[in-house]
C-alpha cells in the first residue's frame, strides 16, 4: 500500500495498462521458444530412453536463456500496444492538452525499463551462465546413461556385453513387446535363453534400471557342447521380472568455466585480471561487454517503442510496427556479429559493441524527443485553429 500510494495516479494508470499485454507477450514468447526446443530435445532424449522428468529439467535450464530473449521483446510489445491504443483513443491528446508532455507520460515506462535493465544484469551475468552449464551437463548425462528401453520390431538390442534382446512386435511407445527372445551368456560358460509371448518394459530413473516383465514363457539353460556334462534344462513360468542394470559409471562432466559463456560476471572480471588457461583475453572481454551492452539497451527500448507508437491521426499503417521490429532485430544481430568479431580479435570491442550501442541509445533518445516536440507543437496549434472569427 505504501508503494502504491507513493506513485502518482497517472503512473499507476499507465502501468496498469501495460502489465496485461506485457504478461501475455512474455508468456507467449517463452512458450513459443520452448516448444521449438522441446521437439528437438524430445527427439534426442527419446532415443536414449530418458524420462519426462529429465526433459522438464532441461527445459527449466533453458528458461533463463529464452527469458533473456523474450524480456526485451515483451517490454517493447507491451509499451507499443499500450501507448498506441491510448493514441488511437485520443487519451494522449487529452493528456497533452492538459499540459502533460509525452516525456512525462514516458516516465513510468522508462523506470520499468531501468528496473528490467538492472534485473537483466543479474540474469545475463549470473543466472544464464549457471543454467547454461547445468543444461549442457544434464544433456550430456541424458545421452550417456547406458542402454535405452526403446525398441523397434525385429530389432536386436544389446542390453549388455553378454545379453541380447529382440521382439517380433513392439508398440509405438517401445514398451509393450510381443514374442520376446533373450539370449544371455553366463560367466560359467552356460547359455540362458528366455522366450515369452508378451512383455513390458518399464524405466526407473530412481533405481537407474530397466525392468522387463515377462508372462507365460520359458527359460532354457544350456551348457557348452564342449563341456563333458553338457545338458539342457527347460523351466516354464507364468511371470518373471528381469532387471536390466544401466551403466552407473557415469564419467564426470567437465568442470564449469571452459566456455566464457558459463562464467559469471565476477568470474569474468577475475579471469580478466589474473588470466585464464582455457579462454583468451579477447573472448573474456567480448563476453563481458556483450552482457553490459545488452543490459543497457533495455533501458532505451521504451523510448523507441513510445516514439513509434504515437502516430498521426487517420493514418493507421503498419509501417511503424515494421520499422520498430526491424530496428530491434537488426540491433540484436549487430551486437551478436560484433561480439563474434571482438571475440576473434578481428576488431576492437569498442568498435564492435560500444559504437552500435551508443548509436542505438542516442537514436532512441532522439526519436522520443522529436516525437515529443511534434506532439507539443501540434497541441499548441489546436486552440488557435478553433477560435471563432
Beta strands, then each sheet from edge to edge (+ up, - down):
strand 1: 157-158
strand 2: 163-170
strand 3: 176-185
strand 4: 191-204
strand 5: 209-222
strand 6: 232-245
sheet 1: 1+ 2- 3+ 4- 5+ 6-
end
